């Protein structure tokens, strides 16, 4: 660990929530989410090319830091919305 008194800089830690979703094609992808009441089984709208596609949430990972993220945070797409039932 680099201590700030030694002239080092602590790395900024991004903490986000990830949702693993299954697209209609059966493809599985990870998306960043800020939807607090999201749970496994919910339907969500996710970006797919220029359009939005409905997908089902199959797993949720809360409070994930950049070093442990399933996909690079800077390249991860975000869930657009939760589908109301």
C-alpha positions, -999 to 999 in steps of 0.1 A, spaced: 0 0 0 13 34 -9 10 59 20 1 95 11 29 108 34 54 90 12 43 110 -18 21 83 -32 -15 88 -43 -43 65 -32 -63 53 -62 -98 66 -64 -122 37 -60 -154 36 -80 -181 16 -63 -211 6 -84 -238 -21 -86 -238 -46 -114 -267 -66 -128 -262 -97 -150 -290 -99 -175 -301 -124 -201 -311 -109 -234 -338 -124 -257 -311 -141 -277 -299 -160 -246 -268 -139 -244 -256 -130 -209 -242 -95 -202 -233 -73 -173 -246 -38 -169 -242 -11 -143 -273 -2 -124 -285 25 -100 -320 11 -96 -322 5 -58 -352 -19 -58 -339 -41 -86 -341 -78 -79 -334 -111 -97 -362 -119 -121 -371 -82 -129 -374 -71 -165 -352 -42 -175 -345 -21 -207 -309 -22 -218 -290 -6 -247 -283 -29 -276 -268 -11 -305 -289 20 -313 -320 4 -297 -332 -7 -263 -340 -43 -256 -359 -60 -227 -338 -84 -207 -343 -104 -175 -320 -99 -144 -303 -131 -134 -278 -119 -108 -270 -87 -89 -236 -77 -75 -238 -48 -50 -210 -24 -41 -184 -37 -66 -151 -17 -68 -133 -12 -100 -107 -38 -93 -133 -66 -88 -158 -56 -115 -169 -83 -139 -163 -59 -168 -143 -27 -169 -164 0 -153 -153 26 -178 -166 4 -207 -197 -10 -190 -231 2 -202 -259 12 -179 -294 -2 -175 -318 23 -190 -349 15 -168 -369 -12 -150 -399 -24 -169 -431 -17 -148 -453 -48 -144 
